[in-house]
Amino acid sequence: MIITHTAMAQSQWLTNGTFLIASRTNGNQALAVQDGRLTTGASIVVTNTQSTQDGAAIWSYHFDNMLINKRSGLALSVRRINFISGVSPGTKVVQEQINTNPTGMVQEWNYFAATGQIHPSFAGDSCITAGSQLNRGVATIERCVAGRVEQSWTVVALPS
């Protein structure tokens, strides 16, 4: 596990091996690439953990708090960024090519195990949020609300 210091707290990701990002409300639901797609821009959805069979719901840690999908090799991303005001609520979480450019904070994520919230590193007041149907649908970025179950995740290590 790596702990990095941010302006608001410490981010905690598993840095060895692979993991699921599962809903704390329903552990059978996890963040996955929609339909196991291999293309950039594919939506991240909350779906049944059976997506582990094809790797669509399996993630690994990459330097600088990037998360890489096992199946596609692409990074968890937010496509639209406004560097002045952060990210607009409702922005879809997608997968994109790994961007190691210093301005590529679109792919850096902070995870806080105590609350279960996952924040884009550039927008600490926003969180990955499950779709409109509790723990299903497209994952979006929304303003963080303490105790909101759609924003509560757990990182589950998978056997090697």
N, C-alpha and C positions, 0 to 999 in steps of 0.2 A: 504494500500500500504506500502511496506517495501522499505527502501532505504538503501543499503549497500555500504560501501566505497570500491572501488577497486583502483588499481594503476592508472587507467586511468580516471575514472569518477564515477558516482553513478548509481547503477543498480536499476531499478524500476519495481517491479512485484506487482500485486494485491495479497494480502495475505489472503483475505477472499473470500470464495465462489469459483465458477468456471468461466472459461473464454475461449474464442477462441483466437487463435493467427492467426489473419487474415491478408491477403495481403493488404497493403495500396493502391496498384494499382488496385486490384479487390477485394472489400470487400466480394464478394461471394465465395472467395477461402480462405482456412485456412489450417494450419498444422494439419494432422490427421494420425492415424495409418492406414497403407495400409489395405484395405478390412476389417477394424475393427478387425484385428487379436488379439488374446490374448497371443501369444507366444513371448518369448524373441527373439531378433534379427529382429523382423518385421520392415520393413522400414517405415520411416515417409515420407508422401507424401503431396503435395499441391493439395487439392481437393475441391469439392463443399462443402459449409458449411452445406449441408443437412446431413452430417455425424454426426451432433449434435443429430440426432434422435436416433442413437445407441451409442452415447458417444465417438465415435472414434476421434472426433475433439475437445473434451472438456478436458480441463486441469485444474489442481489446483496446488497451490504453496505448497511446502513442505520445511521444514527447509533447510538452506544453499543453497538457490537458485535452488533447485531441482523442476522439473515439473513432475507431475504424471498424467497419462492418466486416465480419469474417467472409461472407459470401461474395460481396462486391469489391472489397478492398477500398471502398470510398469512405469519406469522413462524414460524421454527423455534423450538419451545418444549418445555418440560417441564411437564406439567400439574400433577403433584402435587409440592408443595414442603413440606419441613419446615425452617423457617428456623433451628431450633436445631441439628439434626444433619445438615442438608444434604438430600440426595435419597436415597431408598431404592434400593439396587441392583435392577436389573430394571425400573425405571420407563421406560415407553415414551416415545420422542421423537415429538412430534406437531407439527402446525401449528395456530396460533391467531391470532385477531385481533391486530394490533399493539397492544401495551400500552406506552405511554410513561410510565406512572406510575412514580415512583422505586422503588416496591416490586416492580416488574415484572421483577426480575432473572431471572425464569424464561425470558426471551428473550434474554439476553445471553450471548455465547459467546466464549471465548478460543481461538485457534488458535496452536499452536506448531510452526512449520515444521520445526524440527530433529528433533522426535520424531514429528510427524504427529498429535499428540493434540489433540482438541477437548474443552475443558472447559466446563461451565456456569460462568459467572463467580462464582456463589455457592458452588461446590463444586469447588475446585481439585484434590481428590484423586479426582474422578470423571471419566469420559470417555465420549463417544459410542462405542458398541461395536456392531459388526456382529452380525447375528443368529446363532443357534446353528449354522446351517450356514455355514461360513466364507464371509464376504462375500455372504451372502444373508439374506433374512428381515427382520424388524422390528428397527430400531435401538433400542437401550436405553441407559440410563446404568448403567455398572458402575464399580467401583473401578479406577483406572488401574494397569496393570502394565507396567513398562518392557519394550519389545520385543514386546508382545502384538500380533500381526498384525491382529486384529480391531479394534484401536484406532488403527490407523495410516492416516492420510488425507493426501491432497495436494490443494491448491487449484489447479485448472487453468483459466486464463483462456480465455474464448471470444472468437472474433473479433467485432468490433462489427458 
